[in-house]
Amino acid sequence: MKLVDLIEETERRLTQAQVHFGHGTDNARDEAVWLVLHALGLPLDSDLDDAVVGDQLVSPENQAKAESLLQRRISTHKPLAYLTGQAWLQGIPFYVDERTIVPRSLIAEAIADGSIDPWLAADTHRVLDLCTGNGSLAVLAAMAWPEISVDAVDISADALAVARINVDEHGLSERIRLIESDGFTKCQGAYDLILCNPPYVNQNSMDALPAEFRAEPSLALAGGADGMDFIRNMLAAAPRYLSKSGVLVLEIGNEREHFEAAFPDLQPVWIDTSAGGDQVLLLAPQ
């Protein structure tokens, strides 16, 4: 069987199995490419339009490897990132397992495309990544702004163990400090920039989540009845941890209506992302 044929067959079976996407891919084709290339040990950026690559024959042994991974994906409905142990964010690879959610924060786009840069001061040096999970935003921030240091905070010791792997893998242990803390409890401000991708999914949405999302730690997803439980406490305390010119970048997903109902007096700046202009916001001194 040719490589392209194996990918097409994998795509067909993923579609037929009605697995859910959203953890690195958003469609069956891209998931099939990722699954097959990983199983075969081929680079994920392989040019399948190149006949030399796409038409190469896959040995029965390698077909069996792809089949095994496909069966696990279909039977468990776990995100493929958990089965491969790797996720990519803005082209950067990160280790991931079931101790953290699969990294997919839209804040990563704002870091990479420079959307946050105009709000940073010349003396911006201290950054807080609150609810760091596997540490991906902390790593991306340290890469984007070489002059900063980052405190990466999470309530979950398990998540921080995963973050440690990623911080060390990217050689950033001298610039990223991992802190186990319930919100700001063990943080020492003031910070020039706070990044926060908190648990914000409202209860009705939590109840309707596909199996792939239910495989992730609910602690990192569930935000209470309206999704704002953590955010209320965080925004109330944030001014005490921000420098005079400091800004806060917050991801709220599809919860804008709930956010505006909870905080009618705030005047956020909404940041455009690939998911639209109402999922990531910035709060600056008034």
NORDALIN-V432968 format. One line per field, one symbol per residue. ss: DSSP state (@ for helix, = for strand, . for the rest). phi: phi as a letter, one per 20 degrees, with the letter a starting at -180 (. if undefined). Layout:
ss=???
phi=???
//
This chain:
ss=.=@@@@@@@@@@@@@@@..........@@@@@@@@@@@@@..........@@@@..=..@@@@@@@@@@@@@@@@@...@@@@@.====..====...........@@@@@@....@@@......=====.....@@@@@@@@@....======..@@@@@@@@@@@@@......=====..........======....=.@@@@@...@@@@...@@@.=......@@@@@@@@@@@@@==========....@@@@@@@......=====..========...
phi=.fgfffffffgfffffflfddpcpccbffffffgfffffemegfegefffgfefefeefgfffffffffffffffelegggffembcdclmdecfbbffcfffbfffgffffenfegfeeefdfcdcddemfmenfffffffffcfeedceddbfeffffffgggffffemdfedddecebemegdecfedebddbdefcfffffgfdffgffffeffgedfdngdndgffgffffeggfddfgdfccdcecledggfffffcfefcfeedfcfeodcdcccddge
//
